[in-house]
Amino acid sequence: MKKTGPERKIFSKQNMTSFTMQTTLIKVPKADPGEVTVRFFPKMLNKTDGSVYGYRSETRKELIYKVSQSRVPSFDQLFRDVEFEFITIYQFLDPTKNGAKSKDELSDMLDKQMNGSATKKWFPYNWSDAEILTSFHTKYFDHFQLKALKTNPNNWDILDIQGKNNTIYVHASTAFESVLHIYWYIEQLVVSHQSILPRDKDCKVAIIGGGPSGLLMARKLVQMGYTDITILESKENNSGGAPPELTERYAGKTRTFLFDQTSVSKDKIPAELGTCYLSPAYDNMIDDFKRTGLLKGQDRVRFDQVDGLPVLREIVIDDQFSSDGPIMNLIQKGTPGQELLDKAIAPQKLKGRQIPHAIDATAYYKLKGFEAYYEGKDLDSVVDKFKKFDLVLAKTIVKYVLFHVKNFGTNRPFAPDRKRVNPDLFRLNIPQFLEKYNFKALLGTLQYGYSVQGYGSTAPDSTMPAFYLLMWVTPGILIVHLEDQILEKVKELIPKHLAPIIHEKPVVTAFTKGWGTVWDTLKEQFEDEEHPVHIDYGVDIKRITRLHRVGPKKII
Ligand SMILES: Cc1cc2nc3c(=O)[nH]c(=O)nc-3n(C[C@H](O)[C@H](O)[C@H](O)COP(=O)(O)OP(=O)(O)OC[C@H]3O[C@@H](n4cnc5c(N)ncnc54)[C@H](O)[C@@H]3O)c2cc1C
């Protein structure tokens, strides 16, 4: 495609970059019933060199769901019959810092790290008994580099070219890397600014790419009455070579593998190697999906701590607390610091004055926030400081909410008025932003709420512009993992007009049959349309010729 000047200015290799994610699904003899479902290792993620940074047991995820629905007598009873667990393992690479790595290179790295003695401290399965079922290697999160954002262009410049030359850009890079952002962006674009679309509803529409963006855009155009839509997808359908007992569904970065584990469920169980979770922020989109039958046969399930079940999420804390920093200081103070830590850290894990390798995620958010907030500050009366830290956290959250509303308003995915946005969000990386605006108390929460999703590290050398942090961590997302007592304090402190943002404790959810099933249902709907949407797989596009049509000068 011959790009226009403004297009070249925006979509150049100098301006945009993306990370690499590799996820690997293994089948391995089960671990102890008391083990956690998810573990995240910030030190490894912060390396951004392709190191393994976490895992999730898909088997336990399903069991938690079953128990929380009271569909089975007890977790322990069901787990007794489990022989193997299906585990998804995550690797993350920032090629701008560490160079590109192929799928094979990352697989070698995985094998080496999992065989290493350090891994045994946090990975409770026996790697030598693991069978690798499949892995998924993908570019992840096309975004503007910090150096580009400092000088322009930015996401508003993409808005300026929408509709020109008969072209509309809808992809993660136009907003942010999540299905929700794609959905929001399409709504913002084609619903509020219909003038960017051709008037003739019978015109030929070609959509390049059959991932969630292409599929959702086609869905929206069908709803608007367009009759001649073809999606051109470069990959073959069901590509990837899944083993026979697994079903692979092809839809961009959604990779749902449905596996059989009859001891756990008579239905197939989803392992999500790509698109995975939802939060309450997805509610409107999900209501829309429900209304139009896209959630046929599946529920949205809470992925939440269930009382009486093992800890759901843990963080591996190696290298997270410095030997003379606030947390170690607190530990060395013994009682009552010890008691406070006992309360914060899963008590059964704390042996003597040693803190364990991995701790409950909610406790970690607080401890890490405390460490970051008091780093380099006077540590006198550290115990007192820790006692009062809930209030510090709550005040910082309220401050963040106010900052977010000021910059982003309530428009999603971002405020139409670019002038509203503080230029520091384009100039500073995430840690610089947290430091400058005194948000460091939130570091623990953000490491999980942001980094673990593969959106870039929050370490001092992070390459991520702060803008993207604000894009993802809306007030609703920020409070997802808060302890109840902190959330209560936030509710007391928040100005009345913003109270609806924080009205109830949100919970992370997932689909019972996976995201792949959503897209499959949509594809079935396309086939049943009066004017079906065609999807051509395995298409190698050689040339794109656009019929020139001058669109609106500025859509916003
Ligand atoms: C490990 C992982 C976890 C994730 N977790 C979540 C989550 O929990 N929640 C969430 O909302 N999102 C999550 N995502 C993100 C979500 O998957 C993406 O938002 C979504 O896939 C982006 O959709 P897209 O269509 O813009 O891009 P893609 O999914 O990348 O699809 C683009 C498609 O275009 C095709 N294509 C590219 N170039 C061409 C060409 N020249 N010609 C033809 N076809 C082409 C590609 O083959 C691909 O199929 C996750 C992603 C990953 C990898």
The ligand as a Tripos MOL2 file, in Angstrom:
@<TRIPOS>MOLECULE
LIG
   53    58     1     0     0
SMALL
NO_CHARGES

@<TRIPOS>ATOM
      1 C1         -0.7610  -13.6440   26.0190 C.3       1 LIG1
      2 C2         -1.8560  -12.6560   25.7420 C.ar      1 LIG1
      3 C3         -2.7930  -12.3770   26.7370 C.ar      1 LIG1
      4 C4         -3.8250  -11.4690   26.4710 C.ar      1 LIG1
      5 N1         -4.7540  -11.2510   27.4400 N.ar      1 LIG1
      6 C5         -5.7940  -10.4290   27.1920 C.ar      1 LIG1
      7 C6         -6.8210  -10.2690   28.1470 C.ar      1 LIG1
      8 O1         -6.7660  -10.8720   29.2210 O.2       1 LIG1
      9 N2         -7.8590   -9.4400   27.8550 N.ar      1 LIG1
     10 C7         -7.9150   -8.7630   26.6650 C.ar      1 LIG1
     11 O2         -8.8830   -8.0240   26.4330 O.2       1 LIG1
     12 N3         -6.9460   -8.9020   25.7350 N.ar      1 LIG1
     13 C8         -5.9000   -9.7200   25.9760 C.ar      1 LIG1
     14 N4         -4.9410   -9.8830   25.0290 N.ar      1 LIG1
     15 C9         -4.9440   -8.9790   23.8800 C.3       1 LIG1
     16 C10        -5.8700   -9.3930   22.7700 C.3       1 LIG1
     17 O3         -5.5610  -10.6770   22.3730 O.3       1 LIG1
     18 C11        -5.6830   -8.3570   21.6680 C.3       1 LIG1
     19 O4         -6.2770   -7.1550   22.0940 O.3       1 LIG1
     20 C12        -6.3150   -8.7160   20.3520 C.3       1 LIG1
     21 O5         -5.9530   -9.9710   19.8880 O.3       1 LIG1
     22 C13        -5.9020   -7.6650   19.3290 C.3       1 LIG1
     23 O6         -6.6810   -7.8680   18.2040 O.3       1 LIG1
     24 P1         -6.2380   -7.3160   16.7780 P.3       1 LIG1
     25 O7         -7.2150   -7.8500   15.8290 O.co2     1 LIG1
     26 O8         -6.0370   -5.8650   16.8880 O.co2     1 LIG1
     27 O9         -4.8040   -7.9460   16.5270 O.3       1 LIG1
     28 P2         -4.4610   -9.4700   16.3460 P.3       1 LIG1
     29 O10        -5.1780  -10.2890   17.3440 O.co2     1 LIG1
     30 O11        -2.9670   -9.5200   16.3250 O.co2     1 LIG1
     31 O12        -5.0180   -9.8460   14.9280 O.3       1 LIG1
     32 C14        -4.4630   -9.3190   13.7610 C.3       1 LIG1
     33 C15        -4.7180  -10.3040   12.6470 C.3       1 LIG1
     34 O13        -4.3110   -9.7130   11.4290 O.3       1 LIG1
     35 C16        -3.6060  -10.6590   10.6740 C.3       1 LIG1
     36 N5         -2.7190   -9.9210    9.7760 N.ar      1 LIG1
     37 C17        -1.6700   -9.1450   10.1160 C.ar      1 LIG1
     38 N6         -1.1050   -8.6210    9.0070 N.ar      1 LIG1
     39 C18        -1.8280   -9.0600    7.9460 C.ar      1 LIG1
     40 C19        -1.7310   -8.8550    6.5490 C.ar      1 LIG1
     41 N7         -0.7810   -8.1010    6.0180 N.pl3     1 LIG1
     42 N8         -2.6370   -9.4660    5.7570 N.ar      1 LIG1
     43 C20        -3.6190  -10.2280    6.2910 C.ar      1 LIG1
     44 N9         -3.7460  -10.4610    7.6110 N.ar      1 LIG1
     45 C21        -2.8640   -9.8820    8.4220 C.ar      1 LIG1
     46 C22        -2.8750  -11.4890   11.7030 C.3       1 LIG1
     47 O14        -2.5100  -12.7600   11.2060 O.3       1 LIG1
     48 C23        -3.9180  -11.5740   12.8070 C.3       1 LIG1
     49 O15        -4.7810  -12.6610   12.6660 O.3       1 LIG1
     50 C24        -3.9090  -10.8110   25.2320 C.ar      1 LIG1
     51 C25        -2.9830  -11.1160   24.2320 C.ar      1 LIG1
     52 C26        -1.9690  -12.0250   24.4920 C.ar      1 LIG1
     53 C27        -0.9770  -12.3400   23.4040 C.3       1 LIG1
@<TRIPOS>BOND
     1     1     2 1
     2     2     3 ar
     3     2    52 ar
     4     3     4 ar
     5     4     5 ar
     6     4    50 ar
     7     5     6 ar
     8     6     7 ar
     9     6    13 1
    10     7     8 2
    11     7     9 ar
    12     9    10 ar
    13    10    11 2
    14    10    12 ar
    15    12    13 ar
    16    13    14 ar
    17    14    15 1
    18    14    50 ar
    19    15    16 1
    20    16    17 1
    21    16    18 1
    22    18    19 1
    23    18    20 1
    24    20    21 1
    25    20    22 1
    26    22    23 1
    27    23    24 1
    28    24    25 2
    29    24    26 1
    30    24    27 1
    31    27    28 1
    32    28    29 2
    33    28    30 1
    34    28    31 1
    35    31    32 1
    36    32    33 1
    37    33    34 1
    38    33    48 1
    39    34    35 1
    40    35    36 1
    41    35    46 1
    42    36    37 ar
    43    36    45 ar
    44    37    38 ar
    45    38    39 ar
    46    39    40 ar
    47    39    45 ar
    48    40    41 1
    49    40    42 ar
    50    42    43 ar
    51    43    44 ar
    52    44    45 ar
    53    46    47 1
    54    46    48 1
    55    48    49 1
    56    50    51 ar
    57    51    52 ar
    58    52    53 1
@<TRIPOS>SUBSTRUCTURE
     1 LIG1         1 GROUP 0 **** ****
